[in-house]
């Protein structure tokens, strides 16, 4: 029959627009579920804040101690057995939460948008109120999981964000220049990599690609991976970009060149060349100017500033940190491969009764 689509089982001979209708309803239901979950979380966090305020005031006014908190925990769990979260430890978090964020308006607008255990991470790992607020707002904006939040705090993201040497203030219009500055860091934390002293740029690139998920996490939200050793043909000659990304918020290509050693001024000229080519061959009319990022093991910021001065293409220079290799004195105390093989043979002989 015209206007009908044949689907397996009970879905046979349904109207042709049924699949689209079903898809729309699924989206609506999932959206409602998400909103309901967010609403429940908000009310729970606000409840915990209110409980924390009561405990805080009672401790200050009447000297409530651990014994009272323990009894309160017992009685609340007995009255509300279906609810978790009334342990003495969590009641302590509630008190600390209320003490940390005394402004209820801030709790409603920011803290209540975070899951409770995200808030506990902020309480445990940060002492500075300004840093707590920065990471709270960043978590909401970027949708970090609890583990990602912990990683960002432990890697000192707030100290690295926007610290790259760039010419963005001269090469890009506001507000794109400010946003571009904030997406770059210095240094980048590649603690998931360990490279030997004779490693080449290609080894660094292979390491980053083999840990692409960790690398993308360190780059930050908005980076979409386009390719490695991305081929460009210019004037009949071949050139290859180490890494090419597209930034979804900036709406521009980001060219990343990897250097295993210190920054050198001549790297800027080659990156400037790459950006000219990318803008001509890849950039669409609606795209913003492409950005270059030189990632070096070390840099002298004064030299970098001079090298970037007068360059019209937007370009940044950052450093990176790798996982520490074993110290030389420790390496000498470890058994060699040959020694390990000999020990394994001895163990094998014992197992065989020799």
Buried (B, 14 or more C-beta within 10 A) or exposed (E): EEEEBEEEEEEEEBEEEBEEEEEEEEEEEEEEEEEEEEEEBBEBBBBBBBBBBBBBEBBEEEEBEEEBBEEBBEEBBEEEEEEEBBBEEBBBBBBBBBBBBEEBEEBBEBBBBBBBEBBBBBBEBBEEEEBBBBBBBBBBEEEBEBEEBBBBBEBEBBEBBBBBBBBBEEBBEEEBBEBBBEBBBBBBBBBBBEBEEEBEBEBBBBBBEEBEEBBBBBBBBBBEBBEBEBEBEEEEEEBEBBBBBBBEEBEBBBBBBBBBEEBBEEBBEEBBBBBBBBBEEBBEEEBBBBBBBBBBBEBBBEBBEEBBEEBEBBBBBBBBBBEEEEEEEEEEEEEEEEEEEEEEEEEEEEEEEE
